[in-house]
Amino acid sequence: MSETFAARAAALDAADRLADLRKLFTLDDTVYLDGNSLGALPAHVPARVQEVLTREWGELRIRSWDESGWWTAPERIGDRIAPLVGAAAGQIVVGDSTSVNVFKAVVAASRLAPEGRDEILVDATTFPTDGYIAASAARMTGHRLVPVAPAEVPDALGPRTAAVLLNHVDYRTGRLHDLPGLTAAVHAAGGLAVWDLCHSAGALPVGLDAHGVDLAVGCTYKYLNGGPGSPAYLYVAERHQAAFDSPLPGWTSHADPFGMTPGYAPADGAVRGRVGTPDILSMLALEASLDVWNGVSIEAVRAKSLALTDFFLECVAEHVPEGRVTSVTPAAHTERGSQVALRCEDAEPVMSALIARGVVGDLRRPDVLRFGFTPLYVGFADVERAARVLGEVLKP
């Protein structure tokens, strides 16, 4: 039977219109299923970084802020990310970490909300940092924090709701939440919707503009392959930009940054989401990394993602002894991101054994094996091999 699955994988790879993109990355024979934590290195990025070091920094030095476009990089790169998350140009600025941008977005949303609203709802299953920051933002702004499961958000909304912070895809289970429906519910209650896109951007269509999202944040080192610690981004819908009041006003978001005046006057547009001096080396590495998306449709990426995860679950059912793992990722396509999470009693030693055999995923303690599927470079043969090796590791 395993030969049948291997043959199917080969046929699927042969028909895969995105298969050639794998050549754009620095990869080896390892099955790399951890792109939902850190994306692979696009092969051309080292040369670009070397150029930045030797020419732009080494030779041009301070002139590169103008002559090499360093100063405008946060908005320029934001405009390149925009189509991947369904946003028009001029609404995304790149810089700082996801955590810092969550803070900006939550505080700004609470300030944009109608007067008298004093509750911030937060995804109770969120990545911990989002919860920590939402709690801090609530304390600082005098709001009450209300943790709530995403499915229960509509019932928790009310006249006191100022803002709601939600994850598009659950980092632990891979569950895809209903961004259009939940955003509409938040708006119907008079609040603002803030979305964390870390586990969806670059893996599936988001539709920020189409669905009326107010603010959003995301990282760039997962499915966008920007590199370890690459800068995050902040989306501020155009309709909110004139009133966007950042809790971290910095000199680079000033209307006249080189005027060095004691009073702060915010710049127009998404620029007011900036804070301090951009981290140019990682930012320009990210910009180069985005070249792999040239001519790539996010809809095609989503179709392959679903095909990969479907096939993986089918292969797991075939290769893994019954009862050893249970999928906690929804089977329904409308509820699934681009990862599969398997509950496994001895997850930590199992993942160590997988890595030792050339299959790299990760885990979330105490008992969840996570496998991320990046359609730009993961193939169906990778999927079949990963499930087969998992079965070998779990056999008594």
Order of alpha helices (4+ residues) and beta strands (2+ residues): alpha-beta-alpha-alpha-alpha-beta-alpha-beta-alpha-beta-alpha-beta-alpha-beta-beta-beta-alpha-alpha-beta-beta-alpha-beta-beta-beta-alpha
